[in-house]
Amino acid sequence: MTVVSLAALGGGAAPPRAGGGACTLAAGALTVDDLPAGSSVLDCAAVGRLVTHAGAGVTVPGPGMKVSVDALTEDGSLHGFTLAVAADGTVSYGDLTHADTDADAASAHARTSVAAAPGRARAACADDAYATAGHKEYDTYEWFLGDGTLPGNLAPDDARRALEDAIGTITASRNDCGFGDTVTAKARFLSRTGNEADIDRDARCMARDGVSVWDAGDLRGGVVATTCSWSRAVSGGPDSLREADVRFNTRDHTFTDHPSEAACSNTYDLRSVATHEAGHVFGLAHVGESHESQTMYTNSFACSTAARTLGRGDVLGLRSLY
C-alpha cells in the first residue's frame, strides 16, 4: 500500500546521540531519523511522542514495551513498522528496509522454501511462506466491540459473530489444506465498549488505553484496515501481547458479510479482512509479492472470500508461535 508519507516536523534539531546522553527533540511528529536506534527515550523525554516512517506512525511506549502498526491497503503495498523500547529505555526498530514497497516478505522473519515466479500466486496449500512479528498471546486475547457504526452497517450481534468467526479462524488455524489444529491460541469476546481503538485517522498508533477494541471509522485513503499491537518483552521467547486494536476504514471502503461475485463491486469481505487483522493480533506479519494466496498477503482483495481460510504458510507461521 503506497501511502503518501507523513511530513516530519523536525524543526532542524540535531538527532539524539546513540548510547545515551541528554538530547533535545523538536516539537511535532518525529521520524525514525530524529529518534534513531540506540537512542534513549528517557534521556530524550520521548515517551508519548509520535514517530513516523514511510507514512506509518506509532506513539513511543515506555521501557520494556514494543508497538507495531500494520495496515492492509487496497494496492497491496507494505505499510507499517515496529518500535521497541528496552528496559533501559534504548530504542530499536524492526526491519525498515521494506516499508512502503512490494517486497517479498514483510519482515526479516519471513521464511520461504521455494521461490515463486514473479507476479504469479501459488496455490494456498503449496506456499509455505510466512512472517512473524515477534509477539504472541500467551493467555487469552480478550476483546471488545466498539459502540459506533460497524463495518457493513451490521447490527452489533451480527458484527460480533462475523468477527468472532474470523478470530476463530486464527485460533483454530482453519484451512482447506488438511492441516489439523495444533495451535493453542485463545480468544474471548467480552462486550461492547465506549472505548475506541487507539488508532488515529492517519492509521497511526496512539497511546494505548489497555482495552483491545475492534471498531470502524476514518483512516487515511488507501488503507482498508489497521492493527496496532503492544507487547512486553519475555526472556527467551516472543514478546507477550498486552493489547491489540483493529479499525476498519468505513469512510473510504465498503464491507459486507455476504459478498456475491455477481453483485460485488469494490466491496471487501468483512471476514476475510478480519481474519487477516486477527493474524496480526496473534503475531503474524505480512508476506508480499508472489504469496497472494496466503491470508497474510498485504491485500485481502475486494470481492474475494479467499482469505477466510488459511494457507499453508499462514498455518506454519501460527505453529511456529503456538
N, C-alpha and C positions, 0 to 999 in steps of 0.2 A: 504494500500500500504506500504509494508515494504521496506523502502529505507535506504540504508547504512547511518548511522548517520555521520554528518559532525564533523570533529575533531575541538575542541575548541583550539584556540591558546592563551590560557590564560596567559602563562608565569609565573604562580605562584603568581600573585598579590593577595593580600587579597581582598575579596569581599567588596563592599561598605556597610556601616552600614545602616540599615533600620532607617527611620526617619530623614534622612538628615545628614549634616556634610560633610566636604571635603573628597574626596576619589580619588584614582588614579586607572584607569583601564589600564590593559596591552594592548599592541598593538595587532592587529589582530582581528579575529572574537571572539565574546563573547558568552557565554552560559547564560541561564536564572539563573544559579547559580552565574555567575560573576556579573550580574546585577539583584539581587533578588527583588521581590515585596517589595515595601516600599522605595526603593532607589530613589534618586533624580537625574533625568537626567541633571539637572542644576549643582548641586554640582559635579557630576561625569563627566561633559562635554561629555555626552553620545549621544546627538542628532546627527544623521547621522551615528552612529555606527551600525554594523551588529550584531544581536543577534540570536543565533540558538537554536533549541530544537528538538531532535529526528529526525534529518535530514531536518527539515524545518528551514527557516530563514526569518527575517524581519529587515528592517532598522528602527532604532528608530526615531519616528516623534517628532515634537515639542510639547510643552504643549498644552493640550486641544484636542489632536488628538489620534486616535486609528488606528492600522493597523492589518489586518487579512490576512493570507495566507491559501488557501485551494487547495489541489492538488487531482485530480482524478487519481487513479492508476489502473494498469492492474490487480492487485491481490485483489483489494478492501479493503486493509488495510488503516487505517486513517493516514493522513499526513497533519499537519497544526497546527497553534496556533494563538493566538491574544495577542498583546501587546498594552496597553493603557497608555497614559501619561496624568495625571490630570492637571488642570490649574496651580497647584503649582509645577508641574514637577515630581510628585510622580508616580512611575511605578506600574502597576498591570498587571496581566496576566489572560487570560481566563483559563478554566479548562484544565490543562496539564495532568491530570490523564490518559486519554485515548489515548494520542498521540502514533502513530505507533502501534496500537492494533486493533483488530476486536471487539471493544466494541459495545454495543447495540445502543448507540447514540453518536453523535459527540460532544455534549456539555452538560452542566448542564441544559440547557433549553429544552432538549429532552422530549417529552411527549408521553406516550402510555397509552392505556386503557385496552388492553387485551394482555397478554404475548403469543407470538407465540412459537411453538415447535422449539427447536434449529435446525438451518440449513434448515428450511422449509420456503419458501417465501409465505406470504399470498397474496390473490388477492389484486390488487392495490386499489380497491374500498372498501375493508373491513379493511384496515390497516390505522389507524389514527395517526401513529407516525410521529412526525416532530421535528425539532430542529431549533432554530433561533440564529442568530449571534449577535444580539444586535444593528443592524443598519437598516435603511430603506431609500428609496429615497422619500423625501418629495415633490419634484417638478417633473422634467422630467429628466430622465437619458439620457444625450446626449453623443453619442459615435462615434468613428472614426474607420475606417478600415485601417490597416497598408498597406504600399505600396509595400511590399515584396511579396514573394511567399505565396500563401494562401492554407489552408487545401484542400486536394483533388485535388490540382492543378487547382482549379476552376478559371474561369475568374472573375474579380472583381465584375461585376454586379451579377453573379450567386452566388458568396460567400456572397455578401451583402444580397441578397434575402433570402438565407438559414439562415443566422444569424438573420436577421430581423424576420423571421418566428419563430425561436427558442426563441428569446427575447419576441416576442409577445405571445408565449405560457405561459410565466410567467405573463406578464402584463394583459392578458385576462383570466388567470387561466384556460386554455383549458384542458378539461378532458373528459373521457368516462364514468364518474360516475353519470352524470346527475346533477352536481352542476352548478348553474348559476353563472355568473361572477359578483361578488361584490367587486372585488379587484380594487383599484384606482391607482395602479402603472402605470407610463407612461414612454415611451422611444422614442427617436428620433435619427435616423442616420443623421450625418452631412456631412461627406465627407471622402475621403481617406486622409492620412496624412503621412508625413515623420517621425513623432514621432513613437517611438516604445513602446510597453508595458514595464512598469518598472519592468521587471522580468528577472533575470539572468539565465544562462544555468543550474544552480543548483536548479531552481524553487524557488528562494528566492526573496522577495520583496525589490526592491531598493528604493531610494528616489523618491518620486512622482514628476511628472512634470506638474500636473494639467490637463492632457489630458487623457480621457478614451479611450484606444486603444484596439482593438481586432486584434491579429496578429498570426503568426506562426513562429516556429523556433526550436532551440535546447533546450531541457530540459533534466534533468538527466534521466537515464534509469529507466523504470518502471512507470514514470509519463506520463499520457496521455494528461492532460491539467491542467493549474493552473490559479487561480483567485487571484489577490491581490486587496484588497479594503481598502480605507482610509475613515474615518468618524470623525465627530466632535460631541462632547457631546452636548446633548439637555436636558434641565431641564425637568424632568417629562416624558420623552419618550425615544424611541430608538435613538441612535446616528443618525446624519444626514449624508448621504453618500456624499462624496466630490469627489471621483474618484474611478473607478474600472477598472482594466486592466485584459485582458484574453489572454493567449497564448496557442496555440495547439502545441504539440510536434510532428512535422513533420519529425524530424530526425529519430526517433525510431518507429513511428507508421504511419499507412496508414489510411486515412479518405476518405469517399465517401459520396456523397449526394444521391446516388441511390443504396443502398445495395440490393443485391439479395441473398436470403438464399442459392440458389443452387450454386452460384458462389463465395460467400463470404468466405474469409479465413483470420482470424485475422485482419479484417478491421473494423474500427469504423465508425458508422453512425454519420456524422457531426452534424446533427440537434439534435440527442439525447445528444451528448456530450455538444453541445452549450446550449441546454435547461438546463442541469444540471449546467453549469457555470453561466448562467443567473440567476438561482436560488440563487447562492452565491451573485451575484451582488445586488440583491434586498433583501438580508438579510436572506436567508435560509442557514442552516448549514447541515452537513452530518447526515444521520441516517445509522446505521450499520447492523450487522448480524440479520437475520430474517425479514428484511424490504427491501429485494431485489426488490420488486415490485414498490417501490417508485422512482421517478426521482432523488431524493436527496440521494439515496443509494450511497455508496462510489465507486461504479463501474458502468459504463453505459453498460458494456458487449459488446464485439466485435460482429459484425454481427447482432445486435439487434436494432430494432427501437422502442422498448417499451417506452423508456424514452422521446419520442417526445411528449407524453401527460402525464398529471399529475395524480398522485394517490390521494386518499382521504387525506392522511397525508400532501402531498405537498400543496393541496388547503387549508387545515385548517391552515397550517403554514403561508401562504400568507395572509389569512383572519385575522390571529392574529396580523399581522403587518399593513395591509391596510384595 
